Structure formats: C-alpha cells, structure tokens
Amino acid sequence: MKRLSASFKLLDNLFENTDKTIVPTPFNWLYSSAPNFKIKGDQIAILHEPKDFYNELLERCSTSQNRIIFSSLYLGCGSKEEKLVSVIESRLKNTSSNLQVSILLDANRGSRGEKNSRHILLPLLLYQKNCQVSLFHSPNLRGPLKQILPSRFNELLGLQHMKFYIFDDSVLITGANLSHDYFTNRQDRYILILNCKPLADFLAGLVECVSQISFQLDQDNNVSLPEKSKFHPFNDSKEEYVKAGHDLIWNYFVNSMQSEGTPAEEESENDTVIFPLLEMPPFKIHHDSVITKHLLDMAPAGAEIHLATGYFNLTNEYVDSLVNRSKAAVKILMAHPTANGFLNAAGVAGGVPYAYTTLASNFLHHIERHQATNRIQIFEFLRSGWTFHSKGLWYTLPQESTPHLTLIGSSNFGSRSVTKDLEMQVAIVTTNSKLREVLAQERDRLYQSGVPFTREVADSPSRRSPLWVRSTSRIFKNYF
C-alpha cells in the first residue's frame, strides 16, 4: 500500500464499512472507496455476442440526441467501422446543434499505418463545433525511445486503454475496441447501463479530463494540444506533465465522491450500485488495483471468484492475494493459444501466445507449491474460429449460487494494467435476483468454452515455449 498512499491522501476512510443498506455487508466498504451511482437492476442489460455489441453501437448512435462519447484504444478502418462513422456523421448532419460527439483514442495506436483511426474519423471533424477527437500520448514514450522504437513496439510503454461508450444518458461498459474482430468473432463482455445520467455525466467528465491533456485532431489531420494544456506529454518535463495530469484527474475523481448522491425518496427503489474504479499509472493513480486486491484478500471460505482475462499475466500482488490471502474457490479463464489475438503474428509478436502459456505455467507451479490446486483452477477459452478478449470478475458469496458483484471494464489484471496503461472498470454490486441470475448466465456461458489447463497440458510437447520466449518472459513481464 505504501506506493499508493499519495493517490489516497484524500480518502482517509478507505475500506471503512458504512451503514448503507443496498450493498451487502461484505462490500459496503466500497462506498468509502469510490463514487457510487444507484440504479434499479432492470436498468442493466447484458449483451453476449460481438454482433450484438456492433448492432447496439449502430442503434444507439443513430438515435442519440445530446451526446455520443467514445473512449477506446483505437478505431479500425474496415467497412463496419466506416459504417459506424457514417451513422455518426449522418446524425451530426441531420440533428440540431445540440448533439455533441467526443472521441478519445490512443495517439500511437490511432496513428499507426497509412490508413488509421485518424483518417477514418476526419469526416466527423467537418462539424468542428460539435465534434472533438482527442488522442492521448503516454508521457513514458519520449526522448530517444520515441525516435527509435517502431510504431508497433512504442505501444509497450503505455496506452489509453479505457473502453466505454456513452449515448445520451446510457453507458456501454466493455473491454472491446472498435474494430472488425470485436464486431464479429473476438469474444468480450458488454454491459449496458440504461438511463443513468449521473454515471454518464461522471464518465463524460473523465473523458474531458483526459482530453484536456491530449492532442486534438483537426479536419486537416493535424494534431495540437488544447490551449488550456500547460505541458507537452513528451517535449516538456515529464514530472510537470504527470503532476498536472494527476491533479486534474484525481481531484475530479475525489470531488465526484463528495458530490450529492441519489435523492432520499429514490433510495428505496434502488437495488444496484455502480462504483467506477480508476487505474492510471502514467499519472501515479493506483485505485482499481487497490480495490481489486482488497476484494480478493477478503474473500472468505465458501465464496467463489471467477476471474477472466484475455491476457494472463497476473501481478505479483494479485498472485499473493489469490494464493496466500483469499480463502475462496477461484476459477480463472484465459485465452487458449489458438484464441490469442497474437496467434501467427509476424516477428517477435508471434511469440506472445507462448509467453502467456509460460506465465500461466509458472502460476500453476506457484499454486502447486502452496498446495492450492484444489482451490484454484485454470481454464482456457477454446472456441473454433474465435479469439478471447473477455475480462472481469464475478464474486459469489458463501451459500449463494449467483454473484452479488461483478467487475467489468478494460483491465486485464496484469502488469500492464498497473504499470503502463490508462484503465477504468466498474464494480457493479446488486441484490436484484434477476440481475444476479443474468450475471451468472453470462459467466457460465463464457466458462462453457473453457478447457482445464493442468500440469499435464502445460508440460505437453505441443505447449512447450521456444527457448527465447522462456528466457525473456520474466524480463518483459511488465510489458504484456
């Protein structure tokens, strides 16, 4: 906790239990740890397939009246992406000047290649008064490294990785990017939160904070910093830029916690609470990782934790929590090598699926040494023709069969998420029996495609990693 104390200097009551009643007692400390937004469980819809995600984006974009806000790593350049942009353009053209569009992407990922995210978004910038495209550039990529690293590798130093999409007062939380694979056969998670203006306003404000310290794209495909931005992300002092970003974002977050909550007369109607969690290592904001670790640490015997990640590379802190502190039964779902997005990639990237297998095998050794194989199990998502990008956590309390809590968002629970990238996920806590059942169905549907990853599997000749991967995986662990 020492390295995180600076971020929490304004949250002296972190992990303090409260007398709030919506959230079950094991989770009510979340009220003192993050902003909270109370809703009814029937305001949440869970999507299952990439095609559902894409169709929802199209439908919501075509009907939004006041705002469309995207936060994503990048936007692809295929026909499906062009159609999505076309729908937004049509909406800008045919609605009154009330509609505002704001898109936040990563600067390097969004600029890669001759035809890229910037290129495909240019038609929207003909409506400059109503559209803003922001490109976040990590302050870690600077100096000689910025000059010599190829575009595919400069992303190793940090990315804008938050994935959520706002349509008026509804929010779609996911781990999915905006490209063809994520619309067709790359499995992710998607939770739609309907008509929750306070949450939509909060996330819109978060995008605005990051946009204020990001490059702005113009209709000529040039970028510049906003007039309000005092420091350049890679030309000026890194310390000054980081401090400015930290103060802007963290003060916004803390002030959101202290703002007025749900009116008392509406309180009794609600049965679900949403807690946004931030992890922004470039700005020394470590919040989500602390909350997640505490959830894992405190999980008692009889509880069940299902944890999914497209890229298995748990931090040492999470490993310690799962193996040494948590008493819960744990089932981990990760990508099988054939379901890894880097399968058959050219060059060094082709070794990435092997690297994740090596890391999973090392974790399995750790479980075995601590005699925890009966409590902790690992599964690999294997579905013909599909890749796996789902991430999140489902937490079921003792003597219950459906989860009261889920985490969903951009974090993979890995080293990158706590050392490199901008991340946001939400904790959704509910006592709504129908929503709990739907969350259980979502979880079980994903785990249906899971096959056990055992010592026998890990040691089989077909899974043996090349020597160069085994010898470098520990060195580059923080970059996966």
Secondary structure, 3 states (H helix, E strand, C coil): CHHHCCCCCCCCCCCCCCCCCCCCHHHHHHHHCCCCEEECHHHEEEECCHHHHHHHHHHHHHHCCCEEEEECCCECCCHHHHHHHHHHHHHHHHCCCCCEEEEEEECCHHHCCCCCHHHHHHHHHHCCCCEEEEEECCCCCCHHHHHHCCHHHHHHHCCECCCEEEECCEEEEECCCECHHHHHCEECCEEEECCCHHHHHHHHHHHHHHHHCCEEECCCCCEECCCCCCCCCCCCCHHHHHHHHHHHHHHHHHHHHHCCCCCHHHHCCCCEEEEEEEEEHHHCEECHHHHHHHHHHCCCCCCEEEEEECCCCECHHHHHHHHHHCCCEEEEEEECHHHCCCCCCCHHHHHHHHHHHHHHHHHHHHHHHCCCCCCEEEEEECCCCCEECCCEEEEECCCCCCCCEEEEECCCCEHHHHHCCEEEEEEEEECCHHHHHHHHHHHHHHHCCEEECCHHHHCCHHHCCCHHHHHHCCCCHHHC
